[in-house]
Amino acid sequence: MLAPEDIRRRAQSRYADYLRSVVDGTPFFPLPVRFGKPSPTEDFEKLRREINALTEANLGCQIEWVEVNSRRWGRQRLPERVTFADENSYLRTLGKARETARFQENLALTRKQCSALVPFFIERPMEVVEFAESWPGLLEVCCYLQLHPRPNLYARELPLSVDTKFVERHQSVLARLLPLALPSASIMQSERFEERFGLRYDEPQIRFRLLDESLRAKLGVPFPDLTLPYSEFRRLGWRQLRVVVSENKMTFLTLPELPQAVAVWGAGNAAALLHGVYWLADCDLFYWGDIDAQGFEILARLRTAFPQIRSLMMDMATLNQFRPLCQPGVSSAVRIEESLTEAESETYQLVSKSNLRLEQERIINPHAYAAVAAALESK
């Protein structure tokens, strides 16, 4: 037989369903609670304690009793069924009356200001409860972006009554609300909240060098070494260039002159950002990273976006030639062989198994320059 706390827990487990019924008006009461009938083999003293605890608990639910007559216990009055008859008794038992009242207030406000968000109350009622105090502010943000889609403002300069850090603090829930409130045409496919909903942000910078002096006039670039915000770099729209992505800053800076070539400093995160630089698909693309597990993982991620990318000096011949310069690597549980060529996969398996790292800047310059030039010339 269930103890009073068990009954409360079972009633609590239906709370989200109850909130959904508040939204769509479906009948929810009376609410029966599966109770569990006393067993005739139970100890009578234990059973009497349980019955007394249930009687004295004042749960707010209705208990239906039945008289039984058994050889073991004689005539006894036992609980047969437990039911919450109405909303008041249910909420009193859970201690949720005030919380539910706030839920209903926010529902009414949502229906008035931004009815497109009402389905959220059905899909994620407990999240509405979690953000009950912030809900008017969340509505204000959604309503503003409905009227001013993709405003190209920083979140902190949106003309709202909430504090300037409100949007930043509530990005996770806003990321679920805004797709309901906004037309799909105003939402970009992006993992970054600001970019997805048309807000400005302190963008990552991408640094690049022109390795061919003649490209300055051809491309209209005033300087051979430039750093651009990511969005500006994406908009360059260049084609039919040779682009070398170098992970290490010094190897990026010391790459030699190469015809029709541009060097991009990968810097770890920049290599991941390049996924969204679509004009690179129209270029001959090369990646030169460390010969270690992480270097091959970056190469594999780039290859998912740009299948034409070729690796530079990330092979067994380079590893064997400069093996004395290797250092211990950082182990990784990622498995990426499917994205690598046969030669790359062989090298990757060795450095992963042996926990090796050959940093690209340890390769002597004459060898590196010759290898890069030969690879670009072969294209």
N, C-alpha and C positions, 0 to 999 in steps of 0.2 A: 504494500500500500504506500502511496506517495506521502512524503512528509510535506508540511506547509511550504518549505523552501523549494521543494521539487515542483510544487504547483505554481509558485511564483515564476520559477525558471521556465516552465512550459508556457505560461502566459506571456512572459517576456519574449519568447521565441516567435510569437505571432504578432509582435508589435509593428514590424514593418508592414505586414499584411493589413493590419488595422489602419495604419496611416494611408495606405493605398486606397482603402475603402472610404476614407475621408475625402479623397480627391475625386474618385469616380462614383461615389454614392452607392456602391454595392452593399447589400446588407451584411453585417458582420456579427450581429448578436441575435440570439444567444450564442455564446461561445463555449462549447463543451471542452473540458480538459480530461484527456485520457487519464484515468485514475488508478486503475489496478485494484481488483477486489481482494479482500483478505482471504488468505488460504486457510482451510480448515485444519491444516497441520501446524499452523503457527502457534507459538506460545501465547497463552491468553494474556498474561501480564504485559508482554510486549505489545500485543494488539491493543490492550486497553490504554497503554501509554500513548500509542499512535493516535487512537481515537480522541483522547483528551487533548493532545497537542493540536489536532485538526480543529476541534471545537473551540479551543481557546485562542486560536491564532487570529481570529477576526479578519479573514482574508478579504471579505467583501464579496465572495462568490456564494452562490446558492449550493447548499449540500442537501441532496435528497437521501433520506434514510429508508432503510428497509428492515423489518424484523425477521430474524431467522431463528430457527430452533434446531440445534444440533446436539448430537450425543456428547460431543467434546465440550461445548460451551453452554449448553442449555439455550434459553431464549435470550437473544441479544439484539440490540439496535445497532446496525452497522451502516456505514456510508455506502451508498449505491452509485451516486452520480454527482459530479462537481461541474457547475455551470456558472459562467459570468453572464448575467441576464442583460446587462446594459453597459453603456459606455462609462457611466459614472463609477460603477463598482469596479470595472476593469482598470480604469486609470487610477483609482484610489489604491488599488492593490499594487500597481506598478510604481506609484508616485510620479506619474507622468502627466498630471492634469495641466500644469503650467506649461510644460514643454509642448503638449499637443495644442494648447491655445495659441502658442507662438507659431506653431506650424500652420494652423488655420489662418492666422493673421498674414503670414508670409504668402500663403496660397492665394488669399483674396487680393493682396497687393500685386502679386504676379499676374493674376487674371486681368487686373486693371491696367498694368503698365506694360507687360510683355508676355502676352498669352502663349507665345511660342515656347516658353519655358515650362509650361504646365506639365508636359510629359516627363520632365525631369523629376517631378514629385512622385510619379509612378515608378520610374526606373530606379531612382536613387533616393528614396525617402529618408534614409538615415543620414545621407550626406546633407540634405536640407536641414535636418535637425542639428548636425554638427556645425553648420555655418549659419545658424538661426540669427545670431546677433549681427552678422555681416551681410545678411541677405538683402536689405534695402540698398546697401552700397553695391553689391553684385548686380542688382537690377539696374542701378544707375549706370554702371559701366556698360552693360549689355545694351541699354536703351541708347546711350550716346553713340556706340559703335554702329547700331542700327541706322541712326540718322547721319552718321559721318563715317562711312566705311573706309578703312585703310587711311587714317588721317595723317599719316607720316609725321607724327609727334612722338616725343618720348613719353613713356607712361607717366612720368612724374609731372609732365606739363599738360596733361589732359584737363580741360576745364570742368572739374567735378567737385562735389562738395566733400568727398571723402579725402583723407589725408594723402599726401603725395606718394607714399609707399604702399598704398592699399593694393594696387594692381599687382605689384611685385610680390606681395605677401600671399595673394590669392590666385597666382597663376595656374596652379593645378586645377582648381575647381572652375576657373574661368575658361580653361582650355576645354572643359566638357560642356560648359554652358553656351559659349559663343557659337559653336557649330549649329546649335538649335535656333539661336536668335538671328544669325546673319545669313544672307544669301550666299550660296556656295561660290558664286563668282567673286566674292570679296575675301575668300580664304585661300591662301597659297598652301601648297603641299610643302611643309617644312617641319622639322623637329623643333625649331626654335620658336617660342611663343610669339615674340615680337614680329618676326618675319612672317609668321603665319597669318597674323591679324593686322598687318600693315602699320606697326609701330616702329619708330626709330630705336636704335640701340647702339651702344658702343661696339662697333663692328670689329671683328678680327682683321688684322692687316696682312696683306700678302706682298711680300717683297720679290722683285724679279729684276733680272739683268738682261740687257740685250748683248748677246755674244757676237753680233755682226753689226759693225758700225753703220752699214748701209740701211739697216732696218729703221734707224731713227727717222729718216726722211720718209721711208715707205709707210711706216706705221704712224707717223705723226707724234712721236714720243720725244720730248725735249731733252731728256737725260737718259744715260745708259743704265742707271741704277735707280729704281723707283720703288716706292711702297704705296699701295692703294688699299682703300677699304674693300672688303670682300665684294660688296655689291657692285662697286665700280669695276673691279677686276672681272667679274662675271660678264659685264656688259661690253667688254672690249671687242668681242666678236671676231677675233683674228682667225685666219685659216691658213692651212698649208705651211705651217712652221714646224721646226724641230724644237720640241720643248723637253728640257731636261729638268726633272724634279730631283733636287739634291737634299737629303735630310739634314746634313751637317752644314752649319753656317760657313765654316772656313772653306770647305770644298766647294760650296756654292760661290764664294767670293773669288776663288782662284781658278775656276773653270776657264780654259783658254778660249781665244776667239774661234768661233765655228760658224760656217756659213749658214744663214737662214735659221739661226738658233737663238732660243731664249732660255735662260735658266730661271727656275723658280725655287725659292727656299722652302723646303717642306716643313721643317720645324715641328714634326709630329702632328700637331693639330691641323696645320695647313694642308697636309696631304689628305686628311679626311674631308676638309672643306672643298677640295678640288672636285669632289663628286658632283657638285652643283654647277661647275664651270663647263657648260655644255659645248662651248666652242672648241674645247680640247679634243672632242671627238673627231674634228676635222684636221687634226695635227698628228705628226709623228711624235709619239709620247714615249719618254724614257724615264725610268726610276732608278736612282742610285742611292741605296741605303746600306746600313750596316748588315753584315752577314751574321745574323742572329735570328732567333725566333720572332722577335718583334719586327725586325726589318722585313721579313717575308710576310708577316701578317699585314703590314701596311701595303706591301705590293699586292697582296691578294685582294684587299679592299678596293684599291684603285682599279684593279682589273675587272671587278664586278661592274664598274661604271664605264671603263675604257678597255675593252677586250684587246685593243691593239697595242697596249703598253708593253714595252720590253724592258727587262732589267739590265743594269750595267754592273759588271764585275760582282755579280752575286751568284757565282758558280763554283764548282769544285776545283777548277784549275786555279782560280784566284785564292781560294781558301788554302789549298795545298802550298802554293807559292809563298804565302805570307803566314803560314801556320805558326811560326815562332812569335808572331806579334799578337796572337789571340789572347783574350782574357776570359775569365769566367762570365757566362751570360746570366740572364734572368729567365728562370723556367716559366713555361706557359702551358696551360691546359688546352689552348685553342688548337683545333686541327683544321688545316687549310689546304691539304694536298690537291684537292680537286681544282683549285684556282691557279695552280702552278704548272709550269712546263715540267717535262720529265727531268731535265737537268736541274731546274730550280728545286724540285721536290727532293731529289737526291741530296742536295746540299742542305736543304731545310731539315731533313730527317737526321742528318749527321749532327748539325749544330744543336738541334733540340735534344737528341739523345745524349750528346757529350757535353751539353751546357756550355757552348762556346760562343764567343762574340769576337768578330773581326771588325773593328770600327773602320769606317770608310776613310777617315782622315789618316789612318796608319799606313795606308797604301802609298808607296812612294809616288811623287808627282809625275815623273816621266812615264811610268807605267800607266797611271790613271789617265793622263792626257792622251796617250796613244790609244788606250782602250776606248775612251769616249769618242775620239775622232773616228776610229775605225767603225764603231757601231753606227754613228750618224752617217758616215759615208756610205755604209751598206744599204741605207734606206733610199 
